[in-house]
């Protein structure tokens, strides 16, 4: 036999709800039947006890005529079989012929004699005392009595057929109500399960679209329940994936363009020199151009590798305490020739002679180089560059400001994007950058858990300010490194 499997959450929830409901209804039906039957039996026992006690009082007082009249009236009124058995006589009263077979039982019969022997002054009860002698169920109550004729037994028997009929009718009603309840419950369970599952079906369908690369789909679920919150989270994820996919495509297109342009130029120069189009006396000039393009490609590839390494989150930061002012001085020395070449003046202002920070000096050195290089690249000749450092509470701030043409406000939010070319907003120098320097700067600063901001106004220059963790000057350098993330 094949095992039934519920493959969907809907089928499991629906089946579980229906099974639970059926179990509850069955339990209620059984409990109701037991309680009602107990009530009916208790009523019968009270009736038999009342009649037996009344007969016992008449017998004990010696009023045999009154006892017989009461027994006859009880048999007629309540459809009972009343027996008063003494040592030498027995009185039997019944109204319906169905009791005739019981009336023939002698008090000297073995089973009846046993009943007499175990009787007491308290009422005792037994069901179906007559066994197969009757074709209907019975309840019998009996007790011992004392009279002028000696000790005897009063036994009263009642037919339980009406009780069983009532229980059967009640069971029929319960069955009908249960059937209606099950139908209503199945419909309500189906509706409830559908309301719970349908949002997840929609979410699953939308996520499948995401898996195929279609991030335009959105999940629209009303309310604020868990499903709606999950749908909102998926929508946010889809938006981030869409942005990431656009960034990836833009990145691939930019890399392709940045590599193809110099390769095309180099290929053209080399072919021209190879086939003699360029005279030998001019080849040295074009070889210099090829070398320049090669150096630019090398810088760009190295920047790409640095950016990929930083964004992977696997760089080991070697935190140490160092003087950021001293690092700025050493970095500026490496740019001395370029400052002289463009006749740019430098205004360096440190709030303190020494300002210690806790960071990776190698990475921060790259940040300084990139920002100073950017300031030099887009500062006109005979201009000014301002560099300052100051401490506020737990952070140290370093600011680098040029006096170039500035960046349009609509382009400011994109200056840290990959391949964003600042020459779109500035007048470029002969040395064109890769468009990755500021992206690397931002990733390094974020990796340190700090921030970098940019302020720019067209015609007034651009200012970059980044923060670092302030350190006590006597704090020792940290051994080893700390992994990012």
N, C-alpha and C positions, 0 to 999 in steps of 0.2 A: 504494500500500500504506500503510495507516495505521500510524503509528509507535506502538509500545507505550510507554505512559507509566506509571511507577510513582509513584502519587500519594501514597502513605503511606510513612512511615518504616519500618513493618513490612515492606512489600513490597520496599522497597529493600534493607533489611538481609538479609531472607530470600533474595532473589535473589542478592545479592552473596556471601553465605556459600555458597550452592549452586554458583554459578559458580566461586568460588575453590576449593571442594572438587573439582569436576570437573576443573579445570585441574591441580590437584595430583595427582589420581589418574591423569590422562592422562600427565603428566610422569613419574610413578613407573613407569607401565606401559611407556612408551617406553624409559626408562632401563634398566629391568629386561630388556626384550627385547634391547637393545643389548649389555648386559653379558653376558647368558647366551649370546647368539649368538657373542660374542667368545670366551667360554670354550670353547664347542664347537669353534669354528674353530681355536683354539689347540691343543686336544687332537688334532684331525685333523692339523694341521701337525707337531706333535711326533711323531705316529705315522709320517707320511710321511718326515720327516727321519731318524728312527731306522732305518727300513727302507732308505732310500736310502744312508745312510752305511754300513750293514752290507754292502749289495751292492757299494758302491764298494771296501770293504776286500777282499772276495773277489776282485773283478775285478783289483785292483792286484796281488794276490798270485799271480794266474794260476790260481786255483782256479775255473774256470768251472763245474765240476759243483756245487761248493758254492754258487756264486752262483745257479745255476738251481734248486737244491733250496730255498734260502732264499726265492727269488722265488715259487716254487710254493706253499710253505707260507704265506707272507704273503698271497698272493692268496686262498687258501682260508680262512684264519683270519679275515681282516679284510675280505673282500669287496672286494679291490683289483684294479685292472688294472695289471700291472707290465710295463714295456717296457725292454729293454736294446738299444739301437740302436747298431750300429757301422758302419764304412764299407762292409763287404761282407756283413753279416748283421744280423738282428734277431731277438730272442727275446721272445716275448709270452706272458704268463701271466695267466690269469683263471679264475674258477670259475663265475661266473654268466653265463648267456647274454646278459644285457643289455649286456655289454661286447663282444659279437661284432662290432658295427658299427665300434667303435674299433680292433679288431684288424686291420681291412682297410686302415687308413690306412698309406700307404707313407712311409718316412722321406724319400723324395724329393719328397713333396708340398710345395708352396710354403710353406704355413703351418707344417708340421712342420719343414721345412728351416730356416725362420727361427727356430724355437724352438731348434734345435740350434746355430745360429750364435751366439745370444746367451747360451747356457748358460755357467756358470762353475763353479769348484770349490765354491761356496757354493750352498745350496738356494735356489731361486726358486719362487714360487707364482703360480698364476693360477686364476681361477674360470671355469667353463663354457668350457674350452678348445676343446671340440668343437662349440660353437655349437649349431645346430639339429639336429646329427646325433644327439643324444640327447634323450629326453623327460624327463630328470631332471637336477637340478643337480649339478655336479661341482667338486671341488677338485683341482688338479694340482700336484705338486711335482717339480721336475727339477733335475739337476746333471750336470756333465761328469765322466767317469771315464776313467782310463787303464788299459789292459790290454795283454796281449801282442798282441791284434789291432789295437791302435792306440787313438786317442781315440774315445770314444763318449758316449752320452747315456743316463742312467738316469732314467726318468720313471715316477712312480707316481700313479695316479688313484684317487680315492675318491668314493663316492656320498654326496651331502649330503642325500638324501631323508629319512634318519632324523633328521638335525639339524633340517630344516625341519618334520618331523612333531612332534618334541619342542617346537619353538618354537610351533607351532600349538596343541599341547596346553597349553603354558604360557600362551599368550595366552588360551585358553579359561578356564583357571583364574583368571587375572588378571581377565578380564572378569566372571566370576561373583563373585569377591571384591569387585571394584569396584562391581558392581550392589548387592550386599548392603551395602557400605560407604556407597554413595550413599543408599540407603533409610534406613539408620540415621542418617546425617548429616543428611538432610532432616528426619527426625523430631526429632533433637536440635537442629538449627538452628531449626526451628519453635518448639520449646519454649523455647530460649534467647532467640529474638527476642521471643516472647510475654512472657517474664518481664521483658525490658527495656522493652517498649513498653506493656504493660498498665498500669503505674503512671502513665505519661504520659496514657493514655486516661482513667484515673480523674481525674487532675488536670485535664485539658481539660474533662471533663464537669462537674466541680465549679466550675471557673472560669466556665463558661457560666452556671451558676446565679448566680454573683456578678454577672455582667453583667446579669442580669434583676432584680437587687436582692435576691436571696435569700442573705443572708450567714450563714444558720444551718448550711449544709452544711460538713462538715469532711472533710479527706483523711486516711485511716487507712492508712499504709504502714509495715510493720515494717522493722526494720533501721536501719542508719546510712549507707547508700549515698547517692549524689547525688540519686536520686529521692526518697528519704525526707526528705533535708534540704530539697529543693525543696518537698515537700508541707508540711513544717513551716513553711517561710517563707510559703507561701500561707495556711496556717491563721492565722499571726500577722497577715498582711495582712488576712484576712477579719475577724478580731477588731477590728482597728483601723478597718476600713471600717464594721463594724457599730456600733462606738462613735461614729464620725464621723456616721453616718446618724442615730443616736439623738440626738446633739448637734444636728444640723441640724434635725431635727423639733422638738426641744425649743426650739431657738432661734426657729424660725418661730412656734411656738405662743406662746412668751413675748412675742415682738415684737408678735404680733397682739393678745395680751391687754393688753400695756402701752399700745398705741396705741388700742385699742378702748375701754378704760375711760374715759380722759379725753375722748376724742371723744364718747362717749355722754353724759357729764356736760355737756360744753360745748354739745352739740346740744340737750339738754334745757333748759339755762338760757336759751339764745338763743331757742328756740321759746316758752318761757314768757314771756320779755320781749316777744317779737314779738306774741304774741296777747293780751298784757295780763294774763296770770295773775299775774305778778310786778308789784306796784305800782311806779310810777316812783320813789317814795321809797326803795325797796329795790334798785332796779336797779344802783345804784352798787356795792353790796356784791357782787352776783352778777357784775358785770363784772370786779370784782377777782378773784373765783374763776376766771373764764374766763381772765384774764391769767395767774394763777398756774399753771393747768393748761397754758397755752400755753408758759410758761417751762419747766415741767417736761418737756414734750414736746421742746422745743428742746434742753434739756440732754441728754436721752436720745438724740435723733437725732445730736447732735454726738458723744456718747460712742460710738455705733455706728459713725459715720464714722471716729473715731479708732482704734477697735479694728480695724475692717476694714483701715485703712491700715497699722497696725502689723503685723497678721497676714499681710498680703500680702508682707512682706519687702522692700518697695521704698522704705522710708523711708531718707532720707539722714541718717545721724547725724553731727552736727557736733561731733566730739570736741575738747575743749579742757581745759586745766588750770584749775581754779577751787577756791575755798575752800568746801567743803560747809557749814561752820559759818555762813559769811556768808549762803549761800543759805537755810539754815534760818531765820536771823534775819529776812531779807526776806520769806520766806513767812509767818512767824508774824504779821508786821505786818498782812498782808492779812486775817487772821482776828481781829484785835483786838476788833472790835465784837461778834463772836459769843462770844468768851471773856467779855467784860464782861456781855453779855446773860444768859448762863447762870451767871455768877459762878463760873467755873472757874479754878482756880489752875494755873499752869504751872511745872513744874520742869524746867529745861534744864541739862544737865550735859555739857560738852565736855571730853574728856581733854586736848586741847591747844587753845590759843587759836585756832590756825589749823590746818586739816586739809585738805590739797589732794588732790583726786581728778582722775582723767582720764576724762571722760564728756561726754555731751551735756547741758549745763546746762538747756536748755529742757525736755527730756524728764524729767530728774530733778526739775525744779521741779514738773512735773505729778504725778510720783510723790508728792512731799511734800504737795502740795495735796490729793490724793485721800486719803492716809492721815490727815492732820490733820483733814480734813472728816469722815472716817469716825469718828475718835476723838471729835470734838465731837458728832456726831450721836447717838452711843450712850452718851455720858457723862451721867449725871444732873446736875442743878443742884448747885452747891456741892461739886463733886468736884475731882479732880486729874488732870492729864495730864502724863506724864513723857516727855521727849525727850532722847536722849543720842547722842553719837558717839565712836568710839574706833578706833584703828588697831591691826591685828594683821598683822605680816609684810607681805604685798603687798596686803592689802585694808583698806578702811575700812568700818566697820559703823555704820549709823544705826538707832536703835531708837525706836519711838513706842508708848507704852503708855497705855491708858486704864484707868479704874477702874469700868467698867460692870458689867453682870450677867454678862458672859462668854458664851462659845459652848459648847453641849453638844459633847462629844467626837465624837459621831457626825456632827456637821455641820462639824467643823474641816476635813476633807479637801476640802470643797466650797466653801469661802469664796471661792476664786478662779474658780469657774465663772461663766459668763455668767448674768446675771439671778438670781444667788443673793441672796436678800433677807436681810440680816443681822437684819432685824427679826423673823425667825422665832426668833432666839436672844436678841435684845436687846429692850429696851423702846424702841420707835421714837420719834423726835422728830417734831414736826409736819412737818418737811421729809423726805419720803420719797424715797430715792435711786432711781436707775435700775437698780441691781444690776449695773452694768458697771464701776464705778470700780476695784474690786480686780482684775478681769480685765485692765484696761488697765495697772494697776501691774505685774502679773506679767509681761505681754508686754514691757513696756519694760525691766524688769530682765533678763529672759532675752535680749532683743535686745542688751544690753550684755555678755552672757556671764557674768552674775552670778546670785546666788540671793536668794530672799526666803523667809522662814519665818514661821510664825504659832504663837504659844503662847497658849492660853486655858484658863481654868478657871472653871467656873460660879460666879458671885458674886464673882470676883476680877479681872475685866477681861480685856482682850485685848492682846497685844503683837505688833507686826510689826517684823521686823528684816531689813534688806536690806544687801547688800554692794556696794561699788564698788571699782574699781581705784585703788590708791594711786598718787599722782603726786608727783614731786619738786617742791618749791615754785618752783624756778627754771626748770622746763620750759616752753618756749614753747607757745603755743596752736597747734594744727594748722591749717594753711591748708586751706580747702575742707572736704570731708566724706568720710565713709566709708560706703559702702553696706552695709546689713545683709545677711548671708548670705554 
